[in-house]
Amino acid sequence: MLPSQPLLHAAVFAVAVLQALASDTFTAAVYEHAVILPDATKKPVSPDDALTLMNKNMDVLEGAIKEAAQQGAHIIVTPEDGIYGWRFTREDIYPYLEDIPDPAVNWIPCTDPTRFARAPVQERLSCMARNNSIYVVANIGDKKPCNSSDPSCPSDGRYQYNTDVVFDPEGKLVARYHKYNLFMSESQFNYPKEPEAVTFETPFGKFGIFTCFDVLFHEPAVVLVSELQVDTVLFPTAWMNVLPFLTAVEFHSAWAMGMGVNFLAANTHYTTMSMTGSGIYAPDGARTYYYNMKTEEGRLLVAKLDSHPRLSPASLPAVNWSSYALSVESFSLNDHEFGGLIFYDPFTFTELTEPEGNLTVCQKDLCCHLSYKMAGKKEDEVYVLGAFDGLHVVEGQYYLQICTLLKCKSTDLNTCGQPVEMAQTKFEMFSLSGTFGTNYVFPEVLYSGVQLAPGEFEVLNDGRLINKVRPTKPVVTVTLFGRWYEKD
């Protein structure tokens, strides 16, 4: 007699759990999704029309989830705004929202869809996870009623939250996270009253989750890693690239390295808004990543990771980010110091006028030291060493300390700091360090064509960022990006 479908599913799930328990590694997937956006409208659409649009996106996501499962993935992360897009006012987005319960209710929407309010999106996501025996991470909208007894209740009588959900391989809702650090254009959503630190246990480590802009702030990002000691961070995002430091692949890879965790970043793909760049990152570098501004295609990425990266032999030793820089006298200063802007921040620059040398540039309490030797400098390319020590105030307020070796857009020094993607000059060696006042420093090396350099550089425990490959590929930037959370 053939086993019943529930028993068969339970058996498959049990085997998957045992396989994961038997290994110190797991297979992760992220999907960069070219989101199907709603048509512009002057009034909210009906719930049925909203669901039609969401089902079109979920059709694509379901295909990626099935493929990931077939490749042996235990978990897949899909992007922020991946199910309905972002062209909304507060009123327009309401038909797309569902009431998402606290995971403590122990709910499998796939098998019990009518237990709570109508929730066809949660039901379908749950079934995707259950039918493919895989953890599914998605970003949707949550709605919660409120009334006048709550002084913070919006005038329309409801809270609306940008929300991540996680369904386990049985389809059970195991995590719900409300985004705390909303980007400036997210007027359709509310902030939760307190930042949430959401974690859940799996057979292959402890996981945490937050969304996009959250990564630049102490809560919840640093709390999850430094205090709650998660092994892996799940990161749905709709990231608009900003060269030279905040391009998705370089910053997310650097964040994983600086924090010593796995980082699964799934971006939306929409080149009109410079949205691309997804990856599976470990503390020792990118395992796989995708950056493509030339087409409008999505991409599935799959890679193997250590379940407990802090225990891995490849885990970075503790770094004293200011040790070397504080121990040496300033290198030679020259007559080429000048000011410039990077993402509206006023940097102090000094030009690399010789093919090799030692330079120091300072701003406030931060001094950046660079030793370098170029491998055939191109005459039409100019590089500078830059320092910024201050409060960034454009799309949010956060305190930065940045040391950077940077290619300028042209030989005109007024272009230094403007976005650059291509370069020709290689380096025989570089060593970059700074007198950082923070322990949260993220190392970035970006090659020509927005290419990462996994395994081609290292951070010494005295805080120096050095190259391991001689010569390097053509360099766009070598950066130590510091976040001084305590001064925000």
N, C-alpha and C positions, 0 to 999 in steps of 0.2 A: 504494500500500500504506500502511495506517495505521501510525503509529509505535507501538512497544510501550509498555506502561504505564510501565516505568521510564524510558525515553527521554523520554516525554511529561512525566513528573514532573520530570526533570532540566531539561528546556527551560523549564518554567514557573518552576522555582526560579531558573534563570539570568536569566530576564527580570526576576523580582522583585528579584534582587540588583542588576542593572544599573539598575533604576529607583531603588532606594535610593541607589546610588552617585551617581546623577545629581542628587541633591537634597541640600540642607543641612538638610532636615527629615525627620521620619518621623511616622507615625501610631501612637499608643499606645492601648491599651485596658486597663481594669481592670474586674473584675466583682465586685460586692458580692453575696455568696451567702448566702441563707437556708438554712443547713445542715440537712439531714435527719439528726437525731441517732439514735444507737442506743437501743434500749430498755434501761432499767435492768435489770441482771442481777447475780446473786450469784456467778456464775462465768464465766470466759471463754467466748465463743462459738466455734464451729468456724471454721476458715479460710474455708469456703464461705459461712457466714452473714456473716462479716465482709466478704467480697467482694461479697455481695449488697447490703449497705448501701452500700459504697463505689461500686458501679456506679450506684445510684440518684442519688448526688450527682454522679457523673461524667456521667450522662445530662444533668443540668441544665447542668453546666459545658461539655459538648460543644456544647449549643445556643448558649451564649454565645460560645464560640470560633468557631463557624461564622458567627454574626452579625457578630462583630468582623472576621473575615476578609472578609466580604462588604462591610463598610464601609471596607475598605482598610487595616486595622490590620496593622502589621508584627510587633507583640508584644502579648501579653495576660498580665496578672498576675491570679491567682486567690488567695483568702484563705488565711491560716493556718488549720489545722484544717478546711479546706473540703471534705475528702473523707471524713472520719469523725467530726468533732466533737471534744469535749473531755471527755466524761464517763467518765474512765478511771482505774483504778489501774495500777500498773506491770504487773501480771499480765493485766489485762483488755485492754490495748492490744496485747499481743503478737500475736494473730492478724491484726492489721491492718498489721503491719510487713513490709517487704521488705528484702532486702539490696541496697543501692544501690552500685554500683561507682564507683571513681574515674573521672571523665570521660576521663582519659587513655587508657582502654581503647578509645576510638573505637567506640562501640556505638550501633546503631540498634535498639532493642527491637522496633519495629514489624516489621522485616524479619528479625530474628534473635532471636526471643523465648526460645529455649532455650539460648542461649550461656552464660548464668549460671544461678543458682538461679531457681525459679519466681517470676515478677514480672509478674502480670497487670495491675497498676495502672500500672507503668512502660510496659508494652507499649501499653496503651490511650492513655496520655498522649502517647506517642511517635507513635502513629497519628493522634491529633487534630492534632498539630503538622504531621505530614507530609501528611495529607489536605487540610489547609487552608493549607499553605505559610505558616506563621506560627510565631513563637517562642511557646512555651507555658511559663508559670511556674506551678508548683504546689507545695503543701506536703504532704508525706507523712512517714511514719516509717521510719527506717533502723535495722537491727539488725546488730550485729557481734559474733561470738563472741569470747570471751577465756578465759583459764585462769589457774591459780594462779601461773604464772610472772610474771603481771602483778599487782603489788601493789594496783592500783586496780580490778581486775576485780570487778564486783558478785557477790554470792553466787550469783545464778542463772546465772552464766557468760556473760553477754552485756551489751554496751552497747546502749542504745536512745537514738536521737537524733531530736529535732524537726528536720526536714530540708526544705530547699527544693531543688527540681530545676528545671532549664531544659532544654527540648528545642528544637533549632533547626528551621527550616522543612523540613529533610529528615527530622526525627524523631530526630536524634542527640542523645544526652545531652552537653551542653556545660558544665554547671555543677551542682555539688552543694555545699550549704552546711549545716553543722550549727550550729544556734542555740547561741550561747554564753551569753547573759544570759537564763537561764530565769526566767520569772515565778514567784512564790512557790508557786503551786498546781500547777506542772508536775512533780510527784514521779514521774510515769511515765517521765520522760526523764533522761538523763545529760548532764552538761556535757562537751564535747570537752576534751581535756587542754590544748590551746592554742587561743586564738581564731583563727578562720580568716578570711583576707581573700580573698574569692572574686571574681574579675573574669573577664570574657570580652569579646572583641572582636566587633563586628558591623559590617556595612556602614554603619551609622548611629550610630557612636560606641562608646565603651568603657563597659561596664555593670558595676555591682557589685550585690551582693545581701546582705541580712540580714533578720532577722525581728523584728517587733513590739518587745518590750522592749529589744532591741539599740540602738534609735535614741537612747536616753538615755545611752549610754556611749561612751567614747572608742574602745574596741575592740569591734566592728570598724568602727563607723559613721564616726568621724572619720578613721581610718586610710585607709579607701577613698577618701574625698573629698580630704583634705588631702595625703596622701602618695602614693596611687596614682592620683589625678587622674581618677577616673571622671567621665563626662559625665552618666550617668543611674543612679539607684538604684532597684532593684526591691524592693518592700516588702510581702510577704504579712503580714497582721496579724489578730489577734483583739482589737481595741482596745475596752476598756470606758471610755466617756467620763467624764471628771472635769472639770466646770466649776469655776473659770472659765478655767484655762490649758491643761488637758490633754484637751480635747475633740479628737477625731481630726482633723477638718478644719482647725481653727485651728492646732494644733501642727504637723501635717504640712506645711501650707502655709508656716508660719513657718520650719520646718527647711529646706525647699527654698530659701527666700529667704536665710536666714542662711548656708547652706553654698554657695549659688551653683550648684546642680545641679537637674536634673530629678528628680522623685520620683513614682514610680508606686505608690500605696498602695491595696491591695485589702483591704477589711475584711470580716469575717463580719457577718451581719445577724441579730441576736437581741436584740430590745428588752428582754426580761426581764432581761438582764445589761447593758443600755445599750450594746450593740454595734451601732454604725452609723457611717458616715462614711468614704467612700472618695473618692479624687480623683486627678487628673492635674495635677501642680504643676510650674511653672517658676520660675526665680529671680525673675521679675517678678510672680508671683502665680498663683492657680489658673486653669488653663485650663478645667477643669470639675470639679464635685464633687457629692456626694450625701450628704445627712444626713436621715434619716427615722425618727422614733421612733413614728410613728402606724400604720404597717402592717408586715406581715412579708414584704414583697416584696423580691426581689433587684433589682439594677440594673446594666446595662452602661453604661459611660462610654467615650467615644472622643474623642480630641482630637489635634491636631497639635502637635509640639514641635520646637524647634531641636535638631539632632543634637549640636552642640557649643555648649552655652549660654554657656560662658565667652567665646566669640568673638562672641556676639550683641550688637548695638548696645544691646539692652535690659538687658544684664548690669549688675548693680549695681557701682558703683565700690567700691574698698576703703574700709572704714569703720573709723574710730578710735572705738570705742564710748564712750570716756570723754572725748574731746577737749573737747566743749562743756561738759559737766557739771563738769569740773575747772577750766575757765577762768572760771567765773562764781562770784560769791559766792552763798551760800544765799539763796533767796528768803525772803520773810517767813514766820516760824513763827507758829502761832496757839495758842489754848488748847484746841484740839479734838483733840489727839493722844491716841491710845489703842491698846490691843492687841486682836488678834483672830486667829483661826485660818483658814487656807486649806489644805485637804487636810492637816490636822494640823500645818502649819508656823506658828510664831508670828510674825505680821506686826506691824509698827508702822504705824498708820494716822493720817491727819489728814483731817478732813472738809472738803469744798468748801462752805463756808458762804455764799459770795457767787456771783452769776451769772457773774462773771469774776474773774480774778486770777492771781497767781503764788504757788506753794507749794513748799516743800521738806520732805521727811521723810527721816530717816536711821535706819539700823540698822547697827551695827558700822562697817565700812569703806564701806558703800554709802549714798550720798545720792541721792535721786531728786528731780528738778526737773520741775515742771509749770507751763506757761503755758496758760491756757484761757479760752474764752468760750462760755457755753452759749447755745443758741438757744431761749429759752422754757422754762426749767426747770420741770418738773412738781413741784407742792408735795408730792406723796406719794412722791417719789423722792429718795434720798440717794446721793451719790457721795463716794468717798474716794480719796486718793492713798496707796498702800501700798508698803512696802519690806520685803524679806526677804533676809537675808544669813546663810546657814548650811547645815548638813548636813541634808538630807531623809532620814528614817530609817524610812519606813512599809513600803512593799513592796520597798524596796531602799535602798541608801545612795548618795547622790550630792549633790554640793555645788551649791547654787543661789544666784544673785543675781537678784532679781526686782524691777522697778519696775512698778507697775500703777495705772492709773486705772480704778476699779471701781465698778459700781452695786451698792448693798447690796440685800438681799432685801426690806427694809422700812425704815421711818423709825426703827426701833429699831436703834441702832448695834451692838448685840450680834449682829445678823444679818449684819454686814459680813463677807464672805468665804464665806458660804453660797452654794450653786449658784443661779444666776439665769439664766433664758433670755429673759425679756421686758423691754423698756424702752420709754420714750416720749420721753425727753429727747435732743435733738439738740445738736450742738456747732458753733458757727461756726468755732472753731479749737481745736486742741490741739497742744502741743509737749511731748513727754516725753523725758527723758534721764536718765542715771545715771552715777555714778563707778565703772564696772565694772572689775573686776580681770581680766576674761577677754575674749578676742576672740570667743568663741563666744556670741553673743547673737541671739535669735530674735524678730523683731517680729510681734506679733499685734494685729489689730483685729477684734473680734467685735461684730456688730450684733444687734439684737433678733431673736429667732427662730433663733438659732444660724446666722446668715448671715455669710459672709465679705465682705470689702471689696476685691476685686481691682481694682487700678488707682486706688483712692480714697485711698491714703496712700503716703507715701514715706519712706525713710530717707536723711537727709543724711549726707555723709561725715564730719561731726563728731559723729555718733551720735544726732542728734535724730530722733525718730519724729513726723512731722507729717501732718496731713490735707491732701488736695488738693482735696476736694469741700467746698463751703460752701453750706448747712450739711450736716453728715453725716446719715446715717440714725440712728435711735435707737441709742445706744451701750450695750453690756453691759460691754465691757472694752477698754482700750487697754493693751498690755503689752509690756515688754521682758523676755524670759525668758532669763536668762543661765545657762550651764553652765560652772562652773569645774572642768574635769576634773582639773587638776593638784593640787587640794586634796582630791579624793575619798579 
